[in-house]
Amino acid sequence: MFGCLQPPIESFYIDIMLIFLSLSHMKPKSIQVRAIDTVDILKLSEIISEFTCISCSKRVIQSVQLFQEYYITDKHLTGFLAAKPRCNFITTLNLNCIYWIAAADIRKCVSSLENLECLYLVDTKLGLLKPDIVLYNKLAKLKKLSISVTNRTFCKESLRYFPKVTHFYLHLDSGADAIIKHIVFVLRKQACVQEFWVIERVSLCLFPLSLLSHLTIPNCVEKFNSLLCNIYFCNEELSQMQRIHKSTFGRMIMCLEKRDRPVKSLQTLNLGKDWNTFFELSRTCDPFTPKQTKEIIDKESLHDINFDEIHFAHDQYVCGDTYKEVVGNLVLYDSMKSLKKLAISLCAGICEDHQEEIPSDRKRQKQDSVGTCLLEKISKNSPYIEELELWPCFRADGCSRISNESCNAIANFKYLRKLTIDNLPIHISGSFLSKVFLSCKYLTSLRIRSKQENSSLHHFLCLSLKYAIALKHLRYQHPCNISIDKLLLALSENRNLRIERLFIKCKSVEIFSTKPINAFLENNPDIRLFYIVIADLPKVVIKQTMKSLEKYNDDPRKIFLINQNEYSYTGKVQVPFIHTYEMVAPITHVAGLDVFNGYV
């Protein structure tokens, strides 16, 4: 079978189209063309015997991308990818966030890939233990390596055999900052290192300032391209962070690149009146993606740059009239029309007040009338936004506060897929959520946090869930007492929903019983993360409830946790990096470094 002739790449795509037509009985005009990925190849090989030959083509299997693909099992790695002749053609293997497959199975698969050059193993069970380093050294052509390191997956003695890679990407777990000292010491002796990234998972409020002193360019490295430090965390205090220019949104704070000539900062470039004013007033990170920042610095201009994502959210205590006006101007530029991702502060929902003169018999009187809010203007200028993040601002619940009516403007973003609303003021009832679910039919992710006790928000959230169609990921945080039973029942009653990840955090609950939890888990068999944090819940109740959930936790891909604190895990359960980043930690995902695939 493996000795058959390989078809031309053109006929390969025609064959794929015909296969899909025969399987789905679609008319040709209804086909949505997209590039097939590795999972498509696996599935087609399992159901169509003729496709096995095509899957052995070097063009098809050379780059294997399996990032967070829940479909993947150990058999796919050891029985499909490791089989000849495929294993001879694979040069790139991305297993980032495949946390459920045993380390032995990953090692068995990877060890058979003799021509592997790029290996990405972030958030897997491999790290820097002795068997892992033996594996990396076995791969003679390996150039790029990315791994996650915790105290459980690190062995100091094995570092003496560290592989000679040119690009090394390290995800460092919280509480393991001492490890960086040993790794940097080893890398300083590696003359072949060209690029070294450190992405630290900081979950506690305290920031390891000593880390910055370790992140230095090795003296022996001649062609050191970049050193990136992306530190994200859950700290709402800015006072201590200003000294190191750290953003409360957990975005990239350090990007050093060796160049032939000095690099100008964005603050020193003349980018136009509004941009110049913005950088004078801004105390947060640059609003651009790392790629856009580099492009702007290289060109020393914003000419011909169209933004696909921008981060205009400011620290909640630095808002002012001038700052708000400048951001309002910038976000409505023509260069923002193609925005896909936007992070902005809640003050964008404050409606503008206009004074209109009304004639009368004696004199002309002035009457206040409410105009449109910035969110509504943005929805018209940038109608294709898919990810919207609204972060706290002290003005949003002050004298010129955001209104329930202005929150309805969120529903104007018809193509919205991900919505984050952080520290929603107490006077916002949550009635807008029904309009959002009815209008935004592609909304798969909702992260919402209430600033204070808000029974209306909880009530309307539960009511609105019956209108949700595509919701798969829900993060809900409330600082006081709520009814989790009511929320779980609302999720269970919507038969259209198939929740994959659920994170709920509150101080206390009215009633906590297993019946609503059982109903929810039975109706959502594909759940990947079920995580409830209740500060005042007795440990005895937690232990009993976790015991009752064991019958549903029948898959290594599933993570079930009930705790008093989201960062103090009990037993052997460790929340995977991907779930912490996307669900547990209230951090931004706009205009920052893609910590999983930004270097792939």
C-alpha positions as CSV (number, residue, x, y, z in Angstrom):
1,M,0.0,0.0,0.0
2,F,2.8,2.4,0.9
3,G,4.6,1.8,-2.4
4,C,1.9,3.3,-4.6
5,L,2.6,6.4,-6.8
6,Q,1.9,9.7,-5.2
7,P,-0.8,11.8,-7.1
8,P,0.0,15.3,-8.2
9,I,-1.0,18.0,-5.6
10,E,-3.7,19.4,-8.0
11,S,-5.5,16.1,-8.3
12,F,-5.1,15.6,-4.6
13,Y,-7.3,18.6,-3.8
14,I,-9.8,17.6,-6.5
15,D,-10.1,14.1,-5.0
16,I,-10.6,15.6,-1.6
17,M,-13.5,17.8,-2.9
18,L,-15.1,14.8,-4.6
19,I,-14.8,12.7,-1.4
20,F,-16.5,15.4,0.7
21,L,-19.2,15.7,-2.0
22,S,-19.9,12.0,-1.9
23,L,-20.0,11.9,1.9
24,S,-22.2,14.9,2.5
25,H,-24.3,14.9,-0.7
26,M,-23.6,18.7,-1.0
27,K,-24.1,20.6,-4.2
28,P,-20.8,22.0,-5.6
29,K,-22.0,25.6,-5.2
30,S,-22.5,25.1,-1.5
31,I,-18.9,24.0,-0.8
32,Q,-16.9,26.2,1.5
33,V,-13.2,25.9,0.5
34,R,-10.6,25.7,3.2
35,A,-7.2,24.1,3.6
36,I,-7.4,20.6,5.1
37,D,-5.5,20.1,8.4
38,T,-4.0,17.2,10.1
39,V,-7.2,16.1,11.8
40,D,-9.0,16.0,8.4
41,I,-6.2,13.7,7.2
42,L,-6.6,11.5,10.2
43,K,-10.4,11.2,9.9
44,L,-10.4,10.6,6.2
45,S,-7.7,7.9,6.6
46,E,-9.9,6.1,9.1
47,I,-13.0,6.0,6.9
48,I,-11.6,5.8,3.4
49,S,-9.0,3.2,2.7
50,E,-7.8,4.8,-0.5
51,F,-6.9,8.0,1.4
52,T,-4.2,6.2,3.4
53,C,-1.9,6.4,0.4
54,I,-2.5,10.2,0.0
55,S,-1.8,10.7,3.7
56,C,1.7,9.4,3.1
57,S,2.5,12.2,0.8
58,K,5.3,14.5,2.0
59,R,3.4,17.6,1.1
60,V,0.4,16.5,3.1
61,I,2.1,15.2,6.3
62,Q,5.3,17.3,6.5
63,S,3.9,19.8,9.0
64,V,1.6,18.2,11.7
65,Q,-0.4,20.8,13.6
66,L,-2.5,19.3,16.4
67,F,-2.8,22.3,18.8
68,Q,-5.6,21.6,21.3
69,E,-7.2,19.0,19.1
70,Y,-9.4,17.0,21.4
71,Y,-9.9,14.4,18.7
72,I,-6.3,13.2,19.1
73,T,-5.6,10.0,21.1
74,D,-2.4,8.0,21.8
75,K,-3.3,5.7,18.9
76,H,-3.1,8.5,16.4
77,L,0.4,9.4,17.6
78,T,1.9,5.9,17.9
79,G,-0.1,4.1,15.2
80,F,-0.5,6.8,12.5
81,L,2.2,9.5,12.8
82,A,4.9,7.1,13.9
83,A,4.2,4.6,11.1
84,K,6.4,4.4,8.0
85,P,6.8,6.2,5.6
86,R,5.0,9.1,7.3
87,C,7.4,9.3,10.1
88,N,10.2,10.0,7.6
89,F,8.5,13.0,6.1
90,I,7.4,14.9,9.3
91,T,9.7,17.9,10.0
92,T,7.3,19.9,12.3
93,L,5.2,18.5,15.1
94,N,2.9,20.8,17.1
95,L,1.4,19.0,20.1
96,N,0.8,22.1,22.2
97,C,-2.0,21.7,24.8
98,I,-2.4,17.9,24.2
99,Y,-2.3,17.5,27.9
100,W,-4.2,14.2,28.2
101,I,-1.8,11.9,26.4
102,A,0.8,10.1,28.5
103,A,4.4,11.1,28.4
104,A,5.5,7.6,27.3
105,D,3.2,7.6,24.3
106,I,4.5,11.1,23.2
107,R,8.1,9.9,23.5
108,K,7.4,6.8,21.5
109,C,5.9,8.8,18.7
110,V,8.5,11.6,18.7
111,S,11.4,9.2,18.8
112,S,10.4,7.7,15.5
113,L,10.5,11.1,13.7
114,E,14.2,11.1,12.6
115,N,13.9,14.2,10.4
116,L,12.1,16.3,13.0
117,E,13.3,19.9,13.1
118,C,10.5,21.7,15.1
119,L,8.9,20.2,18.2
120,Y,6.3,22.1,20.2
121,L,5.3,20.4,23.5
122,V,3.8,23.2,25.6
123,D,1.2,22.1,28.1
124,T,2.0,18.4,27.6
125,K,3.4,15.9,30.0
126,L,6.9,16.3,28.7
127,G,9.4,18.8,30.2
128,L,13.0,18.7,31.2
129,L,13.2,15.3,33.0
130,K,16.0,12.9,32.1
131,P,13.9,10.8,29.6
132,D,12.8,14.0,27.9
133,I,16.3,15.3,27.4
134,V,17.4,12.0,26.2
135,L,14.6,12.2,23.6
136,Y,15.5,15.7,22.5
137,N,19.2,14.7,22.0
138,K,18.2,11.7,19.9
139,L,16.6,14.0,17.3
140,A,19.8,15.0,15.4
141,K,18.0,17.6,13.2
142,L,16.1,19.3,16.0
143,K,16.4,23.1,15.8
144,K,13.3,24.5,17.6
145,L,11.9,23.3,20.9
146,S,9.1,24.6,23.1
147,I,8.2,23.0,26.4
148,S,6.4,23.8,29.7
149,V,8.3,23.3,32.8
150,T,7.0,22.8,36.3
151,N,8.6,21.6,39.5
152,R,7.2,18.1,38.6
153,T,8.8,18.1,35.1
154,F,12.3,19.5,35.9
155,C,15.5,17.8,36.8
156,K,18.5,20.1,37.4
157,E,21.1,17.3,37.0
158,S,19.8,16.6,33.4
159,L,20.5,20.1,32.2
160,R,24.2,19.3,31.6
161,Y,22.9,17.3,28.6
162,F,20.6,20.1,27.3
163,P,20.1,19.7,23.5
164,K,21.9,22.1,21.1
165,V,18.9,23.9,19.7
166,T,18.8,27.2,17.9
167,H,15.4,28.3,19.2
168,F,14.1,27.5,22.7
169,Y,10.7,28.5,24.0
170,L,10.1,28.0,27.7
171,H,6.7,28.2,29.4
172,L,7.5,28.6,33.1
173,D,5.0,27.6,35.7
174,S,4.2,29.8,38.6
175,G,6.2,28.9,41.7
176,A,9.0,27.6,39.6
177,D,10.9,30.8,39.0
178,A,14.0,29.4,40.5
179,I,14.3,27.1,37.5
180,I,15.0,30.0,35.2
181,K,18.4,30.6,36.9
182,H,19.6,27.1,36.0
183,I,18.3,27.2,32.4
184,V,19.8,30.6,31.6
185,F,23.1,29.5,33.1
186,V,23.1,26.5,30.7
187,L,22.0,28.6,27.7
188,R,24.8,31.1,28.2
189,K,27.2,28.3,27.3
190,Q,25.2,27.3,24.2
191,A,26.8,29.2,21.3
192,C,24.1,27.9,18.9
193,V,21.2,29.6,20.6
194,Q,19.7,32.3,18.4
195,E,16.3,32.8,20.0
196,F,15.1,32.3,23.6
197,W,11.6,33.1,24.8
198,V,10.4,33.0,28.4
199,I,6.6,32.9,28.9
200,E,5.9,32.8,32.6
201,R,2.6,31.7,34.1
202,V,2.2,34.1,37.1
203,S,-1.0,33.3,39.0
204,L,-0.3,34.9,42.3
205,C,-0.4,38.6,43.0
206,L,3.3,38.9,43.8
207,F,5.5,39.3,40.8
208,P,9.0,37.7,40.9
209,L,11.0,40.9,40.2
210,S,14.2,38.8,40.3
211,L,13.2,37.2,37.0
212,L,14.1,40.3,35.1
213,S,17.7,40.2,36.2
214,H,18.0,36.6,34.8
215,L,16.7,37.5,31.3
216,T,19.9,38.8,29.8
217,I,21.3,38.1,26.4
218,P,24.0,35.5,26.7
219,N,27.5,36.9,26.1
220,C,28.5,34.1,23.8
221,V,25.6,34.5,21.5
222,E,26.4,36.5,18.4
223,K,23.2,36.3,16.5
224,F,20.6,36.7,19.2
225,N,17.4,37.6,17.4
226,S,14.9,38.3,20.2
227,L,14.2,37.9,23.8
228,L,10.5,38.0,24.7
229,C,9.1,37.9,28.2
230,N,5.3,37.7,28.3
231,I,4.1,37.8,31.9
232,Y,0.4,37.6,32.5
233,F,-1.3,37.5,35.9
234,C,-4.4,38.3,37.9
235,N,-3.4,41.4,39.7
236,E,-5.7,44.4,39.8
237,E,-3.2,46.7,41.6
238,L,-1.0,48.9,39.4
239,S,1.0,50.8,41.9
240,Q,3.8,48.3,42.2
241,M,3.8,47.5,38.5
242,Q,4.4,51.0,37.2
243,R,8.1,50.7,38.1
244,I,8.6,48.0,35.6
245,H,6.1,49.2,33.0
246,K,3.8,46.3,33.5
247,S,0.2,46.2,32.3
248,T,-2.6,45.1,34.4
249,F,-4.0,43.3,31.4
250,G,-1.1,40.8,31.4
251,R,0.3,41.7,28.0
252,M,3.8,41.5,26.6
253,I,6.1,43.8,28.5
254,M,9.6,43.1,27.1
255,C,10.8,42.7,23.6
256,L,14.5,43.1,23.0
257,E,16.0,42.6,19.5
258,K,19.5,42.9,18.4
259,R,19.8,45.4,15.5
260,D,22.4,47.2,13.5
261,R,21.1,50.7,14.4
262,P,19.3,52.1,17.4
263,V,15.6,51.5,17.5
264,K,13.2,54.4,18.2
265,S,10.4,54.0,20.7
266,L,6.8,54.5,19.6
267,Q,6.7,57.5,22.0
268,T,9.4,59.3,20.0
269,L,7.9,58.8,16.6
270,N,5.8,61.5,15.0
271,L,2.7,59.4,14.1
272,G,0.1,62.2,14.0
273,K,-1.6,64.4,16.5
274,D,-4.0,61.8,18.0
275,W,-1.4,59.1,18.2
276,N,1.2,61.5,19.8
277,T,-1.4,62.6,22.4
278,F,-2.3,59.0,23.1
279,F,1.3,58.0,23.8
280,E,1.8,61.1,26.0
281,L,-1.2,60.1,28.2
282,S,-1.1,56.3,28.0
283,R,0.4,54.5,31.0
284,T,-0.2,51.0,29.7
285,C,1.5,48.8,27.1
286,D,1.6,49.7,23.4
287,P,-1.8,49.0,21.8
288,F,-0.4,47.1,18.9
289,T,0.4,43.4,18.4
290,P,4.1,42.6,18.5
291,K,4.1,42.2,14.7
292,Q,2.5,45.5,14.2
293,T,4.8,47.2,16.6
294,K,7.8,46.0,14.8
295,E,6.3,47.1,11.4
296,I,5.6,50.6,12.7
297,I,9.1,51.0,14.3
298,D,10.7,49.8,11.1
299,K,8.7,52.2,8.9
300,E,8.6,54.9,11.5
301,S,5.1,55.5,10.2
302,L,1.5,54.3,10.3
303,H,1.1,54.8,6.6
304,D,-0.7,51.9,4.8
305,I,-1.1,49.9,8.0
306,N,-4.6,48.4,8.5
307,F,-5.1,47.0,12.0
308,D,-6.7,43.6,12.6
309,E,-6.5,43.9,16.4
310,I,-5.9,46.8,18.8
311,H,-5.8,47.2,22.6
312,F,-7.1,50.6,23.8
313,A,-8.1,49.6,27.3
314,H,-6.4,51.7,30.0
315,D,-5.9,51.2,33.7
316,Q,-9.1,51.8,35.4
317,Y,-7.7,54.9,37.3
318,V,-6.1,56.9,34.5
319,C,-9.1,57.8,32.4
320,G,-9.6,61.5,31.5
321,D,-11.6,63.6,29.1
322,T,-8.6,64.1,26.7
323,Y,-7.7,60.4,26.8
324,K,-11.2,59.3,26.1
325,E,-11.5,61.8,23.3
326,V,-8.3,60.7,21.6
327,V,-9.1,57.0,21.9
328,G,-12.6,57.8,20.5
329,N,-10.9,59.4,17.5
330,L,-8.3,56.7,16.9
331,V,-10.7,53.8,17.1
332,L,-12.9,55.4,14.3
333,Y,-10.0,55.8,11.9
334,D,-10.3,54.1,8.4
335,S,-7.4,51.9,9.4
336,M,-9.6,50.3,12.0
337,K,-12.4,49.2,9.6
338,S,-11.0,45.7,9.3
339,L,-10.6,45.1,13.1
340,K,-11.2,41.6,14.2
341,K,-10.2,42.0,17.9
342,L,-10.7,45.0,20.1
343,A,-10.0,45.7,23.8
344,I,-11.3,48.9,25.2
345,S,-12.5,50.3,28.6
346,L,-16.1,50.4,29.8
347,C,-16.1,54.2,29.5
348,A,-16.7,53.6,25.8
349,G,-20.2,52.8,26.8
350,I,-20.8,56.3,28.3
351,C,-23.3,58.2,26.1
352,E,-22.3,61.6,24.9
353,D,-24.5,64.5,26.4
354,H,-25.6,67.2,24.0
355,Q,-27.3,70.4,24.9
356,E,-30.0,71.5,22.5
357,E,-31.6,74.9,22.4
358,I,-35.4,74.8,22.7
359,P,-37.3,78.0,21.8
360,S,-39.8,79.4,24.4
361,D,-41.8,82.6,24.8
362,R,-39.4,84.3,27.1
363,K,-35.9,83.0,26.3
364,R,-34.2,80.1,24.6
365,Q,-33.8,77.2,27.1
366,K,-31.2,74.4,27.0
367,Q,-32.1,70.8,27.5
368,D,-29.8,67.8,27.9
369,S,-30.3,65.0,25.5
370,V,-28.4,61.7,25.3
371,G,-26.4,60.9,22.2
372,T,-24.8,57.8,20.9
373,C,-22.0,56.0,22.8
374,L,-18.6,55.1,21.4
375,L,-19.5,51.4,21.3
376,E,-22.3,52.1,18.8
377,K,-20.0,54.1,16.6
378,I,-17.4,51.4,16.7
379,S,-20.0,48.8,15.6
380,K,-20.6,50.8,12.5
381,N,-17.0,51.6,11.7
382,S,-15.7,48.1,12.5
383,P,-18.6,45.8,11.9
384,Y,-16.6,42.6,11.6
385,I,-15.1,42.5,15.1
386,E,-15.1,38.9,16.4
387,E,-13.5,39.4,19.8
388,L,-14.5,42.3,22.1
389,E,-13.1,42.9,25.5
390,L,-14.5,45.6,27.9
391,W,-12.3,46.4,30.8
392,P,-13.0,48.4,34.0
393,C,-12.9,52.2,34.2
394,F,-13.7,54.3,37.3
395,R,-15.9,56.6,35.1
396,A,-18.2,53.8,34.0
397,D,-19.9,53.8,37.4
398,G,-19.2,57.4,38.3
399,C,-21.2,60.6,37.7
400,S,-21.2,60.1,33.9
401,R,-21.7,56.4,34.1
402,I,-22.4,53.7,31.5
403,S,-26.1,52.9,31.0
404,N,-28.1,49.8,30.4
405,E,-29.2,51.2,27.1
406,S,-25.6,51.7,25.9
407,C,-24.8,48.1,26.7
408,N,-27.3,47.1,24.1
409,A,-24.8,48.4,21.5
410,I,-22.8,45.2,22.1
411,A,-25.5,43.4,20.2
412,N,-24.6,45.4,17.1
413,F,-21.5,43.3,16.6
414,K,-23.1,40.5,14.6
415,Y,-20.0,38.5,14.0
416,L,-18.9,38.4,17.6
417,R,-17.4,35.1,18.7
418,K,-15.8,36.1,22.1
419,L,-17.0,38.6,24.6
420,T,-15.3,39.7,27.8
421,I,-16.9,42.2,30.3
422,D,-14.8,42.7,33.4
423,N,-16.0,44.4,36.6
424,L,-19.4,45.3,35.3
425,P,-20.8,48.1,37.5
426,I,-23.6,47.4,40.0
427,H,-26.2,49.5,38.2
428,I,-26.0,47.4,35.0
429,S,-28.8,44.9,35.3
430,G,-27.7,42.5,32.6
431,S,-30.8,42.8,30.5
432,F,-28.7,43.4,27.5
433,L,-27.4,39.8,27.5
434,S,-30.6,38.5,25.9
435,K,-30.2,40.9,23.0
436,V,-26.5,39.9,22.7
437,F,-27.4,36.2,22.4
438,L,-30.2,36.8,20.0
439,S,-28.1,39.0,17.7
440,C,-24.7,37.4,18.0
441,K,-25.4,33.9,16.8
442,Y,-21.7,33.0,16.5
443,L,-20.9,33.8,20.2
444,T,-19.0,30.8,21.5
445,S,-17.2,32.4,24.5
446,L,-18.5,34.7,27.3
447,R,-16.4,35.9,30.2
448,I,-18.2,38.2,32.6
449,R,-17.3,39.5,36.0
450,S,-19.5,41.6,38.3
451,K,-17.8,44.4,40.3
452,Q,-20.1,44.2,43.3
453,E,-23.1,42.1,44.5
454,N,-25.6,42.3,41.6
455,S,-28.6,40.0,41.9
456,S,-30.1,41.5,38.7
457,L,-27.1,40.6,36.7
458,H,-27.2,37.0,37.9
459,H,-31.0,36.8,37.2
460,F,-30.8,38.2,33.7
461,L,-27.8,36.0,32.9
462,C,-29.8,32.9,33.8
463,L,-32.8,34.1,31.8
464,S,-30.7,35.0,28.7
465,L,-29.0,31.6,28.4
466,K,-32.1,30.2,26.7
467,Y,-31.3,32.3,23.7
468,A,-27.7,31.2,23.4
469,I,-27.1,29.0,20.4
470,A,-23.3,28.6,19.9
471,L,-22.0,29.2,23.5
472,K,-19.3,26.7,24.4
473,H,-17.1,28.5,27.0
474,L,-18.5,30.4,30.0
475,R,-16.6,32.2,32.6
476,Y,-18.7,33.9,35.3
477,Q,-17.3,35.6,38.4
478,H,-19.4,37.2,41.2
479,P,-17.9,38.7,44.4
480,C,-20.8,37.8,46.7
481,N,-23.6,35.2,47.1
482,I,-25.2,33.7,44.1
483,S,-27.3,30.7,43.2
484,I,-25.1,28.3,41.2
485,D,-27.9,25.8,41.1
486,K,-30.1,28.3,39.1
487,L,-27.3,28.9,36.6
488,L,-26.6,25.2,36.1
489,L,-30.2,24.5,35.5
490,A,-30.5,27.3,33.0
491,L,-27.5,25.9,31.1
492,S,-29.1,22.4,31.3
493,E,-32.5,23.5,30.0
494,N,-31.1,24.8,26.8
495,R,-30.8,21.6,24.7
496,N,-29.0,23.5,21.9
497,L,-26.0,24.1,24.1
498,R,-23.0,21.9,24.3
499,I,-20.8,23.5,26.9
500,E,-17.1,22.5,26.7
501,R,-15.6,24.7,29.5
502,L,-17.3,26.3,32.5
503,F,-15.6,28.3,35.2
504,I,-17.7,29.9,38.0
505,K,-16.3,31.8,40.9
506,C,-18.1,33.4,43.9
507,K,-17.8,34.0,47.6
508,S,-20.8,31.9,48.8
509,V,-23.9,30.2,47.5
510,E,-27.5,30.0,48.7
511,I,-27.8,26.3,48.1
512,F,-25.2,23.8,46.8
513,S,-26.5,20.4,45.7
514,T,-25.3,17.7,43.4
515,K,-28.6,17.4,41.4
516,P,-28.1,20.5,39.2
517,I,-24.5,19.5,38.7
518,N,-25.5,16.0,37.6
519,A,-28.1,17.4,35.2
520,F,-25.6,19.7,33.7
521,L,-22.9,17.1,33.2
522,E,-25.4,14.6,31.7
523,N,-26.5,17.2,29.2
524,N,-22.9,18.2,28.3
525,P,-21.0,15.0,27.8
526,D,-18.2,16.8,25.9
527,I,-17.3,19.0,28.8
528,R,-13.5,19.6,29.1
529,L,-13.3,21.9,32.1
530,F,-15.8,22.0,35.0
531,Y,-14.4,24.3,37.6
532,I,-16.3,25.9,40.5
533,V,-14.6,28.1,43.1
534,I,-16.6,29.0,46.2
535,A,-14.6,30.8,48.9
536,D,-16.9,29.9,51.8
537,L,-17.7,26.3,50.8
538,P,-16.6,23.9,53.5
539,K,-13.9,21.4,52.6
540,V,-16.1,18.5,53.7
541,V,-18.7,19.5,51.1
542,I,-16.0,19.9,48.4
543,K,-14.7,16.4,49.1
544,Q,-18.2,14.8,49.0
545,T,-19.1,16.6,45.8
546,M,-15.9,15.7,44.1
547,K,-16.5,12.0,45.1
548,S,-19.9,12.1,43.5
549,L,-18.5,13.5,40.2
550,E,-16.1,10.6,39.6
551,K,-18.6,8.7,37.5
552,Y,-18.6,11.6,35.0
553,N,-14.9,12.0,34.9
554,D,-14.2,9.1,32.6
555,D,-11.8,10.8,30.1
556,P,-8.3,12.2,30.7
557,R,-9.4,15.2,28.6
558,K,-11.9,16.2,31.3
559,I,-10.9,18.4,34.3
560,F,-13.3,18.5,37.2
561,L,-12.5,20.7,40.1
562,I,-14.4,22.3,43.1
563,N,-12.2,24.5,45.3
564,Q,-12.1,27.5,47.6
565,N,-9.3,29.1,45.6
566,E,-8.5,28.7,41.9
567,Y,-4.8,28.6,42.5
568,S,-4.5,26.0,45.3
569,Y,-5.1,22.7,43.7
570,T,-5.8,19.6,45.7
571,G,-4.5,16.1,45.1
572,K,-3.1,15.2,41.7
573,V,-5.4,17.5,39.7
574,Q,-3.5,20.2,37.8
575,V,-5.4,22.6,35.6
576,P,-3.8,22.6,32.1
577,F,-2.0,25.7,31.0
578,I,-4.6,26.3,28.2
579,H,-7.5,26.3,30.6
580,T,-5.8,28.6,33.0
581,Y,-4.9,31.1,30.3
582,E,-8.3,31.2,28.5
583,M,-10.8,30.5,31.3
584,V,-9.4,30.8,34.9
585,A,-7.3,34.0,34.7
586,P,-9.2,37.2,33.8
587,I,-6.6,38.4,31.3
588,T,-6.6,39.9,27.8
589,H,-6.2,38.0,24.6
590,V,-6.1,41.0,22.3
591,A,-2.9,42.5,20.8
592,G,-0.6,40.4,22.8
593,L,1.7,37.5,22.2
594,D,0.0,34.3,21.3
595,V,1.6,32.3,24.1
596,F,0.9,29.0,22.4
597,N,1.4,29.5,18.7
598,G,3.0,33.0,18.5
599,Y,6.4,31.4,17.8
600,V,5.2,28.4,15.7
